[in-house]
Amino acid sequence: MMYETLYQYFILHKKLSIPGIGTFLMERKPVVNDFVNKQMHPPSYAVSLQAATDSPATHFFKWMGGALHVSDRDAIIRFNDFAFDLKKQIGSGDIIAWDGVGTLSKGLAAEIKFVSSENKIFGAPVMAEKIIREKAEHMVRVGEDHKTSVEMTEMLNQSPGKKSYWWIPSLIIALLAFMFIGWYFSEHGLDVSSTANEQKLIPLETSAPYEILP
């Protein structure tokens, strides 16, 4: 009867101190994501035993008295007797199997050895699929600045500006000029005289010199 009552208290408060034995703690393990089966397993709980004990508080005995339908004084007496008998049984070499908590036995150095029961799981796995929001907006760090994902997408998808081809006519004129020069030299050769004025220069006759009279 006492084991069941203390187990109920332990489940409710996740902690139970028994003088001479130690303090039982229920440790919570986080949710496990099962990506293969697209499930999320609920948190599990494992029981551990610490050697240090705390004196039970007044509300503990009030709760126990209500659960056992006895006075607070009788609850204190029953609990202390239970703790004394439990420690005595373990010291004698008995193995105490506490359903839902674990196994208590005597260790090689006369210490209390505790083996926790299987992890407790409250609830069933739930289906979980990853939702991909293609247009979800989030912040992106670019150098020292912060921009939204929408702003970055617009920047990367901007079409390049219209290119200017003003230099093409000039290039065509230059090519035509080079072609003309090449044709000209192919027809007239590279003699300098071919590019000079062929008209002969005839010197003009000078007038009679002036005579200076005495």
trRosetta pair geometry for C-beta under 8 A, 3 or more apart (Angstrom, degrees):
i j d omega theta_ij theta_ji phi_ij phi_ji
1 4 6.1 -60 -156 36 31 108
1 5 6.4 26 153 -17 66 110
1 68 7.7 89 150 -118 118 98
2 5 5.7 -57 -145 38 34 111
2 6 6.1 28 160 -14 69 108
2 78 6.8 -163 -98 157 120 106
2 79 7.7 160 -148 -102 121 54
2 82 4.7 -157 167 -109 161 144
3 6 6.1 -60 -145 41 26 105
3 7 6.2 29 155 -23 63 110
3 98 6.0 -156 -150 -138 117 88
3 99 7.2 84 147 33 129 89
4 7 5.6 -55 -147 34 29 115
4 8 6.7 33 154 -22 63 101
5 8 5.9 -52 -156 29 32 112
5 9 6.8 28 149 -14 63 104
5 64 6.5 82 155 -137 127 83
5 67 5.1 134 -145 127 107 135
5 68 6.3 8 -116 -64 157 91
6 9 5.6 -52 -151 37 38 112
6 10 6.2 42 150 -24 68 106
6 16 6.1 96 180 -156 97 148
6 18 7.8 29 -155 -76 148 116
6 82 7.8 -177 -41 136 138 155
7 10 5.5 -52 -145 36 33 115
7 11 6.4 35 156 -20 65 103
7 98 7.5 176 -78 170 111 103
7 99 7.4 -22 -90 82 158 79
7 100 5.5 76 -151 76 133 135
7 101 6.6 -123 -108 -44 98 109
8 11 5.9 -53 -149 34 30 110
8 12 6.5 25 154 -15 62 109
8 67 6.8 166 77 -136 140 147
9 12 5.9 -62 -152 39 31 110
9 13 6.1 -13 168 16 69 114
9 16 6.2 106 103 -97 104 113
9 60 7.2 70 -163 -146 145 84
9 63 6.3 117 -110 119 112 134
9 64 7.0 -21 -64 -76 144 85
9 67 7.6 -104 -56 -23 100 162
10 13 6.8 -76 -132 54 22 82
10 14 7.3 68 177 -105 58 13
10 15 7.3 -155 -137 64 66 13
10 16 4.3 -48 -93 -30 95 132
10 24 6.1 -16 -132 98 129 130
10 26 6.9 126 165 -38 89 119
10 101 7.1 20 105 -94 167 113
11 14 7.7 20 -164 -69 19 52
11 26 7.7 84 -113 -57 40 160
13 16 7.2 116 76 -63 111 73
14 25 7.0 27 155 -161 79 58
14 26 4.1 -107 -148 50 77 111
15 23 6.7 -6 -166 -180 89 103
15 24 7.0 160 -153 86 39 63
15 25 5.7 2 -107 -109 77 66
15 26 7.2 -114 -56 15 49 82
16 23 7.1 165 85 -157 41 59
16 24 4.6 -2 58 53 94 107
17 22 7.7 -105 -140 136 63 31
17 23 4.5 -22 -99 -104 79 86
17 24 7.8 -159 -74 21 32 67
17 53 4.6 124 -166 -159 106 81
17 54 4.6 -129 -71 52 165 73
17 55 7.4 -69 107 -43 145 4
17 56 6.1 -165 71 -70 105 71
18 21 4.0 3 91 44 111 126
18 22 6.9 11 56 51 85 41
18 23 7.7 169 20 -89 61 39
18 24 7.5 36 -1 -10 103 100
18 53 6.8 -94 67 -126 35 131
18 82 7.9 -86 -143 109 116 99
18 83 5.0 -178 -176 -113 90 104
18 86 6.9 -23 162 71 142 151
19 53 5.7 149 -102 135 45 159
19 55 7.8 27 -75 -110 107 59
19 80 7.4 0 43 -124 133 71
19 83 4.9 60 58 166 83 155
20 53 7.6 -5 4 -18 29 162
20 83 5.6 125 39 163 114 102
20 84 7.2 84 25 -95 161 43
20 86 7.6 143 93 79 115 95
20 87 4.1 -44 138 -72 130 149
21 49 7.7 -79 150 -159 87 123
21 53 7.2 93 62 -81 60 133
21 83 6.6 -124 -11 -148 111 88
21 86 6.2 -15 -70 112 131 126
21 87 6.1 -131 -65 -77 80 91
21 90 7.8 116 -112 6 91 154
21 104 7.4 -32 -150 -135 114 147
21 112 6.3 126 -151 -119 61 175
22 49 4.8 77 100 178 141 94
22 50 5.5 177 -179 84 109 42
22 51 5.1 -69 -111 -119 112 24
22 52 7.1 58 -144 48 75 28
22 53 5.9 -139 -136 -67 24 93
22 112 6.5 -151 -15 72 122 141
22 114 7.6 -99 54 -36 147 144
23 49 7.2 150 74 -156 42 55
23 50 4.7 -16 58 60 95 99
23 52 6.2 -19 3 88 120 65
23 53 5.4 165 -49 -108 88 55
23 54 6.4 50 -90 8 131 86
24 47 6.0 -13 -169 -168 101 105
24 48 7.4 154 -154 80 53 41
24 49 5.7 -25 -98 -99 64 74
24 101 6.5 -36 -144 -153 149 119
25 47 7.2 149 78 -155 45 55
25 48 5.1 -20 62 63 96 90
25 49 7.6 175 18 -86 78 25
25 50 6.5 41 -10 -8 118 108
26 45 5.0 5 -180 -177 101 121
26 46 7.5 154 -156 76 56 31
26 47 5.8 -29 -100 -97 65 69
26 120 7.9 -31 -150 38 115 130
27 45 6.7 150 74 -157 42 65
27 46 5.2 -24 62 65 99 83
27 47 7.5 169 15 -94 81 17
27 48 5.8 36 -15 -2 121 115
28 43 5.6 10 -171 166 96 133
28 44 7.8 149 -156 84 52 37
28 45 5.7 -30 -99 -100 55 80
29 43 6.0 167 79 -164 57 79
29 44 4.7 -10 54 64 115 83
29 45 7.0 -164 12 -81 83 28
29 46 6.5 55 -29 -5 115 102
29 119 6.9 -26 18 -148 138 137
30 43 6.0 -60 -151 -110 19 98
31 40 5.7 7 175 180 120 102
31 41 6.6 163 -163 77 66 58
31 42 6.5 -51 -114 -145 86 25
31 43 5.5 -61 -65 -63 62 74
32 40 7.3 158 79 -160 47 54
32 41 4.3 -4 58 52 99 113
33 40 5.7 -23 -107 -108 61 78
33 41 7.9 -142 -67 19 16 78
33 128 7.0 -92 -136 87 86 146
34 37 4.7 -11 134 48 120 98
34 38 7.2 -41 99 27 83 13
34 39 4.3 -1 60 63 119 87
34 40 7.0 -162 22 -80 80 26
34 41 6.2 76 -23 -24 112 98
34 125 7.1 -13 22 -146 135 139
35 38 7.0 22 -165 -79 34 47
38 127 6.1 17 126 -157 96 76
38 128 6.1 -163 173 69 64 56
38 129 5.4 9 -161 -83 122 73
39 125 4.3 21 178 168 125 128
39 126 6.8 146 -156 73 74 33
39 127 6.1 -53 -102 -105 67 39
39 128 6.1 101 -147 23 16 91
40 125 6.4 159 75 -158 39 78
40 126 5.4 -19 57 61 94 86
40 127 8.0 23 14 111 82 7
40 128 4.3 62 -23 -19 104 144
41 44 7.7 -6 139 -36 112 102
41 121 7.4 -55 175 -143 101 131
41 125 4.9 -38 -96 -98 60 97
42 121 6.0 119 74 -171 102 89
42 122 6.2 -106 127 77 141 57
42 123 3.8 102 -51 76 167 117
42 124 7.1 67 -11 51 122 13
42 125 7.0 -136 -13 -86 77 44
42 126 7.7 79 -58 -6 85 95
43 121 7.9 177 100 -133 35 67
43 122 7.6 -6 74 46 76 90
44 119 4.2 36 163 158 129 123
44 120 6.3 154 -165 76 74 43
44 121 4.7 -37 -104 -86 90 77
45 119 6.4 150 67 -166 37 76
45 120 4.4 -22 60 60 97 100
45 121 7.8 179 17 -73 73 33
45 122 7.4 30 -3 -11 115 103
46 116 5.6 53 -175 154 87 158
46 119 5.0 -44 -75 -106 84 85
46 120 7.6 177 -73 16 35 76
47 101 5.5 -159 168 -157 173 59
47 102 5.6 -151 85 -25 129 118
47 116 4.5 168 66 -134 82 107
47 117 6.6 38 27 33 125 81
48 114 7.8 109 -165 106 42 135
48 116 6.6 -37 -78 -69 46 131
49 102 7.6 -121 -33 61 117 143
49 112 7.4 -94 137 112 145 115
49 114 4.0 73 21 30 143 170
49 116 8.0 -172 -14 -70 90 87
51 111 7.8 -50 -104 -159 120 114
51 112 7.8 151 -110 47 80 106
56 60 4.1 -105 -178 71 105 153
56 61 6.5 106 126 -41 126 87
56 79 7.2 -31 8 145 165 156
57 60 5.1 115 60 -8 67 101
58 61 6.2 -60 -161 38 40 103
58 62 6.4 40 146 -19 71 108
59 62 5.3 -53 -146 39 40 116
59 63 6.1 44 154 -23 69 102
60 63 5.9 -55 -152 34 28 109
60 64 6.4 23 153 -15 63 109
61 64 5.5 -51 -140 41 35 111
61 65 6.1 42 156 -24 66 102
61 72 5.0 77 134 -159 109 87
61 75 4.7 143 -164 101 80 124
61 76 5.3 4 -130 -67 138 82
61 79 7.1 -110 -105 1 87 147
62 65 5.8 -51 -147 33 29 111
62 66 6.6 26 154 -15 61 105
62 72 5.8 -18 -88 -102 58 113
62 75 7.8 173 -69 58 15 161
63 66 5.9 -60 -155 37 31 109
63 67 6.3 26 152 -17 67 109
64 67 5.6 -55 -143 39 34 110
64 68 6.0 13 163 -2 69 112
64 75 4.2 134 101 -163 107 127
64 78 7.8 -164 151 74 127 117
64 79 6.4 20 157 -60 170 123
65 68 6.2 -66 -138 50 26 96
65 69 7.8 103 166 -79 55 1
65 70 5.3 -106 -144 80 72 66
65 71 5.8 -37 -146 151 130 16
65 72 4.7 -69 -46 -82 153 49
65 74 6.9 108 -118 64 95 86
65 75 3.9 -97 -68 -35 77 138
66 69 7.4 24 -171 -76 29 42
68 74 7.6 -137 103 110 131 108
68 75 6.1 157 41 -100 132 91
68 78 6.9 168 -156 63 174 164
70 74 3.9 -97 160 88 125 131
70 75 5.6 158 85 -56 108 76
70 78 7.2 94 66 -11 160 139
71 74 4.8 95 54 10 78 100
71 75 6.9 -136 98 -7 42 88
72 75 5.4 -53 -149 33 34 116
72 76 6.6 38 152 -22 66 100
73 76 5.8 -51 -154 30 33 111
73 77 6.6 29 151 -16 65 105
74 77 5.6 -53 -148 37 37 111
74 78 6.1 35 155 -18 69 107
75 78 5.9 -55 -144 39 30 109
75 79 6.2 29 158 -19 64 109
76 79 6.0 -59 -147 37 27 109
76 80 6.3 22 159 -15 64 109
77 80 6.1 -59 -147 38 28 107
77 81 6.3 26 156 -17 64 109
78 81 5.8 -57 -147 38 29 111
78 82 6.3 33 153 -23 64 106
79 82 5.6 -53 -149 33 32 114
79 83 6.5 29 154 -18 65 104
80 83 5.8 -52 -147 36 33 110
80 84 6.3 33 154 -19 65 107
81 84 5.8 -55 -146 37 31 112
81 85 6.2 26 158 -15 66 109
82 85 6.1 -59 -145 40 28 106
82 86 6.2 29 157 -22 64 110
83 86 5.8 -54 -144 35 28 113
83 87 6.5 25 160 -15 63 107
84 87 6.2 -60 -151 38 27 106
84 88 6.3 26 153 -19 63 111
85 88 5.6 -57 -146 38 32 114
85 89 6.3 33 156 -22 66 105
86 89 5.9 -55 -149 34 29 109
86 90 6.6 24 156 -14 63 106
86 96 6.7 37 -151 -95 87 167
86 104 7.6 22 179 96 103 159
87 90 5.9 -56 -148 38 32 108
87 91 6.2 32 155 -19 66 109
88 91 5.7 -57 -146 39 29 111
88 92 6.4 28 155 -20 63 108
89 92 5.8 -58 -150 35 30 111
89 94 4.3 -51 172 51 87 137
89 96 6.2 91 109 -63 127 115
90 93 8.0 96 178 -32 31 9
90 94 6.4 -86 -85 62 31 81
90 96 6.3 -57 -76 -6 90 120
90 104 5.6 -62 -99 140 125 108
90 105 6.6 179 -144 -145 90 20
90 106 5.5 145 166 -61 75 83
90 112 5.9 15 159 -116 152 95
91 106 6.4 106 -114 -92 26 127
91 110 7.6 29 -129 -161 79 91
93 105 8.0 16 -165 -163 42 84
93 106 5.6 -68 -103 23 46 136
94 105 7.8 -136 105 -121 39 69
95 103 6.2 -6 -178 -172 98 107
95 104 7.3 160 -161 81 50 51
95 105 4.6 -10 -112 -92 79 106
96 103 6.9 153 82 -159 53 54
96 104 4.2 -9 60 59 107 102
96 105 7.2 -174 23 -67 69 56
97 103 5.3 -19 -104 -105 66 84
98 101 4.0 -21 106 53 117 118
98 102 6.2 11 57 54 98 43
98 103 7.3 -178 21 -87 73 31
98 104 6.7 45 -12 -7 111 104
99 117 7.9 59 -165 -80 32 155
100 117 6.2 -130 -170 40 13 162
100 120 7.6 39 -159 -81 82 127
101 116 7.7 -91 160 -138 48 62
101 117 6.2 104 85 -4 17 117
102 114 5.7 67 110 -178 138 86
102 115 5.3 -173 -177 90 110 49
102 116 4.3 -74 -88 -121 135 30
102 117 4.8 -138 -82 -25 61 72
103 114 7.1 157 80 -153 53 47
103 115 4.5 -2 52 55 101 101
103 117 7.8 117 -19 -66 74 74
104 112 6.2 -20 -160 -171 97 104
104 113 7.3 141 -158 77 45 55
104 114 5.8 -12 -101 -101 68 75
105 112 7.7 139 73 -160 31 58
105 113 4.9 -28 71 65 82 105
105 115 7.8 12 13 1 107 103
106 110 6.4 -23 -169 -136 102 42
106 111 7.7 136 -162 72 56 31
106 112 7.0 -49 -107 -107 45 47
106 113 6.7 33 118 12 8 100
107 110 6.8 -41 69 36 76 10
107 111 4.3 -13 44 63 130 79
107 112 6.8 6 -7 68 101 3
107 113 4.1 127 -68 -49 91 105
117 120 7.8 49 95 -52 106 88
133 136 3.5 73 104 -38 122 115
135 150 7.8 46 -168 -90 80 96
136 149 7.5 40 97 55 58 148
137 148 5.3 -5 -169 -173 104 119
137 149 5.6 -169 -142 44 50 99
137 150 5.3 -25 -112 -24 105 108
138 148 7.1 145 78 -153 22 70
138 149 5.1 42 50 -21 67 122
139 146 5.3 -2 -170 -178 113 110
139 147 7.4 145 -154 82 64 26
139 148 6.1 -54 -99 -101 51 54
139 149 7.6 -97 -64 -30 8 77
140 146 7.2 153 76 -158 38 61
140 147 5.6 -29 65 73 90 76
140 148 7.0 80 15 -176 87 11
140 149 5.7 105 -25 -80 117 64
140 152 5.3 -8 54 -35 149 148
141 145 7.5 156 -158 87 56 42
141 146 5.5 -33 -102 -101 63 74
142 145 5.2 -21 71 71 88 93
142 146 7.4 154 23 -101 74 22
142 147 5.5 3 7 14 123 113
142 152 7.1 168 -55 -98 131 111
147 151 4.4 -112 180 83 109 130
147 152 5.4 128 108 -53 123 87
147 155 7.8 9 155 -8 161 139
148 151 4.8 98 57 5 79 101
148 152 7.1 -146 96 -3 43 86
149 152 5.6 -53 -147 38 36 112
149 153 6.3 40 153 -23 67 104
150 153 5.8 -53 -150 33 30 112
150 154 6.6 29 153 -17 64 105
151 154 5.8 -55 -150 36 32 110
151 155 6.4 32 153 -20 65 106
152 155 5.6 -54 -148 36 33 112
152 156 6.3 25 158 -14 67 109
153 156 6.0 -60 -145 41 29 105
153 157 6.0 9 162 -4 66 118
154 157 6.1 -68 -138 48 25 100
154 158 6.7 52 157 -56 61 87
155 158 6.1 -30 -158 -14 30 114
160 163 7.7 16 129 -49 115 90
165 168 4.8 8 164 -13 97 121
166 169 7.4 -50 -178 26 46 99
166 170 7.7 33 139 -4 68 111
167 170 5.5 -61 -159 44 53 114
167 171 6.0 57 146 -27 79 105
168 171 5.6 -55 -149 34 33 113
168 172 6.5 33 155 -21 66 103
169 172 5.7 -54 -149 33 35 111
169 173 6.4 34 155 -18 68 104
170 173 5.8 -53 -149 36 33 111
170 174 6.3 33 154 -19 65 107
171 174 5.7 -55 -148 37 31 112
171 175 6.4 32 154 -20 65 106
172 175 5.8 -55 -150 36 31 111
172 176 6.4 30 153 -18 65 105
173 176 5.8 -56 -149 37 31 110
173 177 6.4 34 153 -22 65 105
174 177 5.6 -53 -150 34 32 114
174 178 6.5 30 154 -17 65 104
175 178 5.8 -55 -150 37 32 109
175 179 6.3 34 152 -20 65 106
176 179 5.5 -53 -147 36 33 114
176 180 6.3 35 153 -21 66 104
177 180 5.8 -53 -149 34 31 111
177 181 6.4 29 154 -16 64 105
178 181 5.7 -53 -146 38 32 110
178 182 6.3 34 154 -20 65 106
179 182 5.7 -56 -149 37 30 112
179 183 6.4 29 154 -19 65 105
180 183 5.7 -55 -148 36 31 109
180 184 6.2 33 154 -23 65 107
181 184 5.7 -52 -145 33 31 113
181 185 6.5 22 160 -11 64 106
182 185 6.3 -61 -148 40 28 103
182 186 6.3 28 155 -20 64 110
183 186 5.7 -60 -149 37 31 112
183 187 6.4 23 157 -15 66 109
184 187 6.0 -64 -153 38 29 106
184 188 6.2 -18 167 20 67 113
185 188 6.5 -72 -126 59 29 82
185 189 6.9 -34 -172 140 62 8
185 190 5.9 32 -161 -81 108 71
188 191 7.5 -109 148 44 82 88
188 194 4.2 145 161 175 112 138
188 195 7.5 115 126 -60 143 69
189 194 5.6 155 65 -36 87 158
190 194 7.7 148 122 32 6 134
191 194 4.6 102 73 -14 90 102
191 195 7.9 -179 98 0 60 79
192 195 6.2 -66 -168 39 45 101
192 196 6.4 41 141 -26 75 110
193 196 5.2 -57 -142 32 44 113
193 198 7.6 74 171 -92 92 82
